[in-house]
Amino acid sequence: MEETGYVYGRRAVMEVLTSSPERINKIFLAEGDHGRIISEIRELAKQHHIVLKFVPRRALEKYVPHGSAHQGIVASVAPVEYADPEGIMQPFKGTTPALIVVLDEISDPQNLGAILRTAEAVGVSGVLIPRHRSAGLTPVVAKHSAGASQYVPVARVTNLAQTIDALNESEVSTVGAAGDAEKTLYEMDFAVPTAIVIGSEGAGLRPLVRRQCSELARIPMVGKIESLNASVAAAVFLYEAFRQRRFTSSSRSSTSNPP
């Protein structure tokens, strides 16, 4: 049974864990509880890299309706199902070159929501986020995405650096946003299959993630502020990609096929 973003009860949690593990953000277990189903849940959670948190039994009561039997277990679930990463990571969406957004530990749900809103506006193929240390598809994200979270495929991955490496192997250009990059985003070719990698609000791209990117690009800035908000930076990159794909290709087509 589901209530306000939580599933509770041993069999109910097992059902979600078995059928849709990507929906689960975290599982809360009563300290000291044992049993066959609990053991199976713990093993499955480990296989799917889902965080288990052990809490006093009474602490679980705040997640369920008054008087409900939680049976010592509650799972926090996403209001929107996550997509399959493999489906997003294809170089082409039909005949259209993929445009993917990769987010490196964006923890602010408002930022994630704003990025999803822009992503939907420019028609991205999908968004990849790390399973841990990242905002997920919560009601707050849905609110700030203005409904875009219902339409943009979002997938969680365990290792972001390995995911970027896999994109490189599949001939998707991975462009990391970095304020100290030599090239600007206007020197990038976004008409090819591309994944735009945006770093966290405070630290930017982590070193390993940065090294895996095939290109680094910066947004030109002449003011005294050194960087832009993550969601604003994502919007600038995405709309440059949109401009190149929509208007540059149209201009080339009309030039090569004069009336």
Summary of the structure (lengths in Angstrom):
residues: 259
radius of gyration: 20.9
end to end distance: 63.1
largest distance: 77.7
contacts: 848
relative contact order: 0.13
helix: 41%
strand: 22%
